[in-house]
Amino acid sequence: MVIALYGPSVPNNRYASPNKLFEAMMCSKPIIVNREIAAAKIVEKEKCGLAIYYDKVDSIKRAILLLMNDPYLRLRLGENGRKAYEKRYSWEMMEKI
């Protein structure tokens, strides 16, 4: 799993799509992001990870434990990310836009 939590008080963090998201998708790894950033919309749309609240330590812990203890969920989210990466987010696909 990949964890990408960014402080939402920084405007760039709220609106940018971090490379870490697309690298996780490319590598078939589920990702944990915080809901307050734009990347959460991609994660939720593509069903490639979990979106949690940045300032809720318990939700971060639960998300990590959930992925750690559920290999089927990790696999499914990772596969969803890889499929989405190949269809919409790879460099080859982005060059066409």
Buried (B, 14 or more C-beta within 10 A) or exposed (E): BBBBBBEBEEEEBBEBEBEBBBBBBBEBBBBBBBBBBBBBEBBBEBBBBBBBBBEEEEBBEEBBEBBEEEEEEBEBBBBBBBBBBEEBBBEEEEEEE
